[in-house]
Amino acid sequence: MEISADIKSDFLTVDEQERYRKHLTLEEIGITGQLKLKKSSVVCIGAGGLGSSALLYLAAAGIGKIGIVDNDQVEKSNLQRQIIHETNTIGNLKIDSARERIKRFNPNTKIKTYQERINSDNILEIIREFDVVCDCSDNFGTRYLINDACLILNKSLVFGSVQGFEGQISVFNLNKNSPNLRDLLPESPSKNNIPSCEDFGVIGVTTGLIGVLQVNEIVKIILKKGKILDGKIMIFNLLTMNIKKLNLKAEKSNKKIRNLTQFKNFYKDFQCSENVEIKKINANEFNSLYKAKFNKILLIDVREDDEFNKFSLKGSISIPLNNLEKKSQLDFIKKESLGKEVFTLCQLGKRSEKASKILMQFKIPSKSIEGGIERINQIKIK
C-alpha cells in the first residue's frame, strides 16, 4: 500500500507524542509505525452503527486523513448504537455530527466529508484519494458497488456487517490473489427479502465490536503487521459467544471487473430507491380513517405469513414483501384498489415503506403506516 502523497510529515508534534504515548511504547508500532498511521488515509462509507465506532477509533489511532460518506440525518433511534452522534445533533447531517465529534476528540486528524449517497457515478472519484476503504454501509447494492470499485482501483477493502447479536468481518482485495465480496456472495439475496436492522433489530454492542475490529484490520494493513483477515471471514455471535473463522477462496472470474456500467442497474435495484419520496400516514390518523372508512380502504400487510398469522388487523390482506412484485399480486392490487385508498403495513413501518416504493414504480399510489402494527397496538392500549 502506498502512503497518501497529500499527507506529508516526518515528525510527531509534542501533542501527538503525548496523545499516542501508548502506541509509541509498542514494539509493533513505535514512532515509525505512528508516522505511517499519520501519513495514511481511510474513507468510511457510512456514518451509522459500524461507522460510528470505526470513525472514533480511526481518529484515536492517529489516522492522518479520514473521509466520511453519508447523506442521512441523525434520528433519535440511531443513538442506541451510533455512538459518534449525540442527542443535541438529532436532525443534523451525520457527516456534520461525526466531523464535529472527531474534531473535538482529535484535532490532529484531517476530515473530508461527502454529503451524498455512493453510486456508480461518484464512487471511483471519492475513494481514489484514500489508501484503505472501510465498508460501513447497510445494503447489498452499496456493498457490491464498493467491492467492485475497490477491485478497479486496487484498493484494500475492510468489510463488516451486523444483524441482531451477530457480526461478520473480512478483508478483501489486499493483494492480487485476495478474495473479494463476490467470492463470499457470488449472488446477492433477493432484494425484497433482505433483513434490516430497522425490521429485525441489532444490539448496539454488535455494531461497536465489528466497527472496532474493522479499525484493527486497517491498522494492521497500514503497519503491515500481524495476521490480516485476508482470505478469512470471522463470524461473532455475542449471544452465545461463539466465534468462527472460515476460509475464503478467490476465484479469478470474480476479479474480471473493469468498469461499473455492467452492474449499474443491479446496484440501483439493491439500494431500494432510497431517495424516492413516498407518502406516509401516522398511526393515529390511520386509526381514525380505519374506523370511519373501513370499506374504502385496501390495507396490505407485507409481513411474512407467520407474522400475519400470529396477529393481523381485521380486513387486511397478506402479501409478503418478497411477493409484492409478482404480476399476479400487482394485478390483484390494481383490481381491488379501484375506488379505495391503499395503505401498506408491517411490524415497525420500514418494510411498508419499501412496499410503497415498489407500488409507486408500478403506478399504484399508497401510504405507508408509520410505526406499523406496534404503534397501532400502543394507541389501542392507551
N, C-alpha and C positions, 0 to 999 in steps of 0.2 A: 504494500500500500504506500502510495506517495503522499507525503505531508502537504497540506494546502499551501500554495505559494503566497496567499494573501495574509498568512499569519506568520510573521517573521519576528522571532525573539530568541536570543541566545542566552537569556538570563532570567532568573526569577526575581521579582521585586521583593522588598522586605515583607510586604503584606502577604505575598504568595508563599514565601518561605515559612512564615508563621502559620498561615492557613493550612498548608499541605504538609505540616511537620511529620504527621504520622505516615504519610506516603514516603517522605524522604528517608525515613529510617528503615523502610522495607528494602531488602536486597533486590527484590524483583522490580522495584520502581526507582527509588533514589532520585537524584537531581536529573540524570539523563532521561529517565522514564517520565518524570513530571514535565520536562520540557517537550517531550513527544506529545503528551496529552495537551499541553498548552498550544502547540502548533497544529493540532488536529481539528477537524470539523465533523460534526454529526448533524444530520437532519432527522427530526422526528415527524412522521406523518400521522397526525392525530394528537390532540392535547386532552384526551379523555382519561379513562381509567389507567390504561397502560402508560400513556404519555405523561400523566401527572408524576408518577414516581420515577419514570425514566428521565424526564427533564430535570427534576430536582437532583438526582444522583449524578447525572452528566455534569451539571453545574458544580456540584460538590466535588467531583473528581478533578475539576480543573480543565475540562474541555474548552479549548480556546474560542470556538465558534459553534453556536447551536442554531439550527434552523427549526422553525415551528410552522407546520402547515395545518390549518384548520379554518373552517368558516362558520362554526357553530357558536351559539351563545351559552353562557353558564346558566344552568337551571338548578333549582333547589335539590331536585332528585339526583343531580350529579355529585353532590357533596359527600355522599356516603362512601365514595370510592375515588373521586377525582380530587385528591388532596392538595393539588397545587392551587386550586381555586378556593375562595372564601365566601362567606355569607354576603359580605358587602360588595362582591363582584357579580352577584346574580344579575343577569340581564346584559352584562358586558360580553364582548367577544372573548372567546377562550384564549386567543393568541395574545390579546392585550393583558388579560388577567395573568397568564403564565409569564409573559415578559416582565411585568412589574414585580411579580413574586421573585423571579430569578435575579433581577437587578438588586433587590433588597438582600437576597440570600448570598449572592456572589457577584459583586460589581465588576470583577475582572473578566467575566465571560461576555463575549460579544453575542448579541441575539439578532437574528434576522427572521422576520415573520412574513407569512404569506396568507392573506385573508382570501383563500379560495379553496375550492374542492379540487383535489387532484383529478386530472383527466388525461386522456391520451395526447391532448394538445399542449399541455403545460408541464407535464412531469419531467421530461428529459431536461428541459431548461432549468427547472428547480433543483433537481438532485445532482446535476452535473458538477456543481462547485463544492460538493461535500465529499469527504473521504468515505464515510460509512452511512448507510441508510438504516434507520430504526423504524420498523413497521409497527405502528400502534393504532392501526385502522380497525374498523369494526364490521367490514362486509367483504364478501368474497371477490366482488368485482374489483375493488380497490387493491386487495391483496395480490391478485393476479397481475394487475396493472403495474404495481410497484415491483413485483418479481421480474416481469418481462423488461421493464425499463432498466433495472439493475443488470440484467443479462446483456442488454445492448451496450450499456456504458461501462460494463465490467466493474460494478460496484459491489462491495460486500454488503449483504443484507441480513439484519438480525430480526428474526420473525418471532412474534408472540401472539398467543390467542388465549381467551379465557371463556369459561361458561360455568356458572354455579360455583362449586368448590374445586373445579379442575382447571389447570392451565397447561399450555404447551409452549416450548421454546426450541428454536433451532437456529443455525447459521447457514445461510445459503450463499452460493457463488463466491466463496472465499478465494478459490483459485479455479483454474481451467477444468479441473477434474471434480469439482464440488457439485453436489446435487442442488436442486432448487425446488420451489414450491410445486412445480408440475411433476416432480418425481414423487413428492409426498401425496399430492392430489391431482392425478392426471385429468380427472374430470370433476368439475365443481358440482356440489349438490344442487338439486332443483331449486331455482331461485326463490320460489314461494314457500319452500319447506325448510328454511334455514333458521334454527333457533337464534334468538337475540337476547341480549341482556335485559331489554325492556320487557319482553314477554316471559322469559324463564328465570330471570334474576341472576345475580352474581354477588358473592360476598366480596366486600371491598378488599379484604386481605389478599385474595387471589390476584387481583389486578396489581396490587402493590408488589407482591412477590415476583410475578412474572416480569413486571417493568424493571425491578431492581436487577433481576438475573439477565435481562437484556443488556443493561449497562455493564454488568460484569463481563459479558462476552465482548462488548465493544471495547472495553479497556484492554482485554487480553489481545484483541485483534490489533489495536494500536501499538501496544507494547511488544507484540509478537512473543507472548509468554503463555505458558500453561497449555492445557488441553482444551482446545476450542470445540464447540459443538458442530463441527463440520462433518457432515455425513452421519449425524446423530440427531435424534429428536428426544427431548426429555418431557415426560408427562408427569405432572404433580397432581395428586388428589389430596387436598387439605382436610377432607372429612375423614378419610381412612388413613392418611399419612403414608400412602403408598407412592413410591417414586419408580418410574420405569425409564429406561434408556434404550431406545430402539435404533437399529442401524438403518440408514437410508442410502440407497444405491442410486448413482447418477446414470441416466440414460442419455446417450448422445442426441437422440431425436428431440429431447426436451430442451436442448440448447440452441436449436436452429431457429432462433427468433431474431430477425434483422430489423424489423420495424413494428410499430404498434397498430398500423392501419388494418392488418388482417384480423385483429381481435377487437376492433373499435366498438362494434355493436354488442359484443359479449361483455365488455367492461361496463357499458351503459346499462345493459339489462340487469346486471347483478348489483348495481348501485341503486336499484329500486326507484329511479327517477325521483330522488330525494328533494330536488329543487322544485318539483311540481306542487303548486298550491292546491289544496283540496278544501272543501267546505267541512266544517265541524260543528257539532252542537254539544253543549254541556249536558250532563245527565239530568239536571233539574228541568231544563227546557224540554228535553226529550220526554221525561216522565209526564209532563203536563200534556204534550201532544199525544202521547201514547194512550192516555186516559180519554182525551177529548175526541181524537180522530182515529181510533183503533182500526176502523175498516178502510181508512185512506192511507195506511202505512204498509210498506213492504220492508220487513225487518230481516236482514240477512246476517245470521250468526256464522262467523268464519272460523270459529274454534274447531278443534278436532272432534271427531264423533264421540269419543269417551268423555270429553269435557261437556259437550252438549247434552249427553245422556244423563250426566250427574245433575245438571241444573240448566234450565233454559227459560226464557221469557215466553209467556203464552203468545201464540201466533207467529213466533219467529221461525224462519226457515234455515235449516242447517246446510251450509255449503262450505266445507273446509277451504281455507285459503289456497292450498295447493291444487284444488279442483276448480277454482273460480274461472280460469281462462279456458276451460273446456267449452267447445262450441255448444254442446247440449245445455250446459248450465247458463251460458250467456243468452241463448235463445229463450230459455225458461224465464230468466230475469226480465228480459225485454217484454215478454208477453205478460207476465204477472205485474209488471210495474206500470202498465197503462192506467192512467188516472190516479196513480198513487205516488207518494213521496218515498224514496228509497233511503234506508239507513243501514249502515254496517256496524256490526257489534262484535267485540271479542272480550277477553278477560280484563285487560287493562287499557285498551284503546290504541295500541300500537299496530297490531295485526289488522285492525279495522281501517287504519289509515292506509296501509298498503293495499287493502281491498278496494278502497275508494279510488286510489290512484289507478289501479287496474281497470276498474269500471269506467273511469274517465277516459282511458285510452280507447275504450270501445263506445264512447259517447253515451254512456249511461250515467246521468247525474245522480249523486248520492251525498249523504253526510255521514261522517264518522262520529260515533258517540264517544266523547272524551271520558276517560276513566273506566269505560267498559262496564261489564256486569258488576264488578266490585263496587264501583261508585254508585251505581243504581241501587244495589243492595244496602249500601250505607244510608242512602236517602230514605229507603223504606223503613229501616230500623229506627231512624230518628222520628 
